[in-house]
Amino acid sequence: MDFATTSPRMGAAIRGKTHVSAISFHEDGVHLFVASEDDSRLNMIDCLKGSSDRPAVKFEREGIRLVEATHHNHCVLFSGKGSKSQPAAQRNAIHYLSLYDNKLLRNFRGHSGDVTGISMSPVDDSFITSSTDRTARMWNLEQAGCIAQLELPPSVGSSVHATFDSTGLVFGITAPMAGGAGQVR
């Protein structure tokens, strides 16, 4: 789209009662997944209709902070805030959810700090996560355990973020250096 000749327009405004903490489009462009940390709800928006095609899913126990669409149009990865009474590995798990039948398909445990990012590979079923525990981990939807882990040095701050590029062959990681000395990439 050439914004110099055509101004973008809003297709639909969908009202909500709480702050949105994360959004993720499915690769087909039909579904938009909207997470709200404040009320622990996940909405699936049908972009062709401009409305939600089902009631929001509420996550009482896990909560929801981040959401990432997978290659299946009714499945998402999400991470919540969990309860402080839960062990860290359980509280900081990434969950693989089918919205078609509202079933939790798999939990991915390993981070000891809050999950700060989830990025799905555009070419296969692998995904990368980042956490305040100063690690980035690679996973595959088909197996529960982490397939690779990168530990960042102690001089790195806890605001770590990771993402895949459009080919799925490269990923980038950024984090602040302790004392504001710059970024590790």
N, C-alpha and C positions, 0 to 999 in steps of 0.2 A: 504494500500500500504506500502510495506516495502522499505523505502528509502535506506537501507543498501545494498539491492540487485538490486533495480531498481531505476534509477535516474528519477525524474519527468521531463517531457518535456513540452514545450509550445505548445498548440494546435493551437492557432491562435493569431495573433497580429492585433488588429483593431485600425487603426490610428484615432486620434482625433486632433482637433486644440486647445483645451483648457484643463485646469487642471480638473481632476475628483475630485469631493468633496465627493461622496459616491457611494457605489455599494452594491447590494443585490441580491443574488441568490434566485430564486423561489425554493420551496421544491422539485419539480420534477427534478431539475437540468438542465432543458431544457432552461430556460430563465434567463438571467442576466440583471438586470436593472442598468443603469449607469447614475448618475446625475452629471451635471457640473454647478457649481454655477457661473462661469465666464460668460457663455453665456446663462444661464437659460434654458438649454436643458436636456431632459430625453431621453435616448436611450434604446431600448429593443433589446438585443442581443440574437439571436438563437444560443445556444452553440453547437448544433449538426451540424449546417452549418458553424459556426465560423464567422457569419456576422449579421448585423442588418437586420431584416426582414421587417422593415418599416422606414419611415423618423422619425427623432427625433421630439419630441413634445417640443415646445417652450412655456415657461411660462412668458409672458411679464409682467403681473401685479404682480403675486405672487413671481416669481423667484423660484429657487429650490436649496436647500442646502443638504437636507437629503432625502433618499429614502429607503423604506422597502417593500419587497414583502409580499403580503397577501396569503391566501390559494387559491385564484382564480388565475389562471396562467396569466391573463391579467389585474389584478388590483393591484395597489400599494398605499401605504400611502406616502405622501411627505410633507416636510415643506420647506418653502422658506425664503427669506430674506425680502420680502415685501417692501413696500414703507414707508418711515418715515412719509408721510402725512396720512397714514392709522391709525386708532385707534390700540392700542397695541394688543387687543384681535383678531382683524382681521389680523394684520401683523404677528402674531405669531401662526396662526391657523395651524392645521394639516389637509391635504386634502386627501380624499379617491377618487381615480381616476380609471376609467375603460379605459384602452388603447385599448380595443376592438372597442369601438365606440367613444372614446375620450370625455367622459362625466364625469363631476365632480359629484360623487354620494353623498358626504356629506362633510361638514366642521366640524371640531372639534375645538371649541374655548374655551379658559380658561387661557392659559399661558399669563403672562404679560411680560415675557422676551423671548429671542431667544430660540428656541427649540434646545437642544443639542443631543438628541437621541430619536429614535423610535425603539421599539422592539415588534414584533408580537409574540403572544403566539403560541407555536407549536401544541396546542391541540384544541383551539377554536378561536372564533372571537374577543377575547380581545387583547388589546395591551397596552403597557406602554410607556409613554414619560417622558423626563426629560428636564429641562429648566434652564436658567440663573436666573429665578425668585426663585430658590432654592426650587422647588417643583418637585415631581414625580406624575404623574396622570395616572390612569388606565381608559381605555375606552373600548367600545364595538362597533364594526362596525355597529351594528344594531340600535344604539341609539346615538343621537347627543351629549348628555351631558356626562360629566365626571362621572364615577361610584365610584371612590375613589381618594382621594388626600392625599399625604404625604408631609407635610411642614417640611423642614429641619431647624434646629436652625440657628439663626443669625450668629453664629460663623463659619458657613460653607461658603466656597467660592462659586462662581457662576458657576463653571465648573462641573455641576452635570451630571452623566451618570447612566442609568438604563438598565437592560436587564433581560429577562427571562432565566431560565435554560432549559435544553432539555426536561424536563417533563411538563413544563408549570405550575407547582405547586409552584415554588419558583422564586422570582426575587431578583436581587441584585442591590444595589445603591452605588455608590462611589462619593465622593466629597472631595476636599481639605479643610482642616481646615484653618481658617483665620490665617495669619501669618506663614503659612507653617508648622504648628504643626503636620501634619499627615493627615490621611484619615478617613472619617466616612464611615462605611460599615454596 
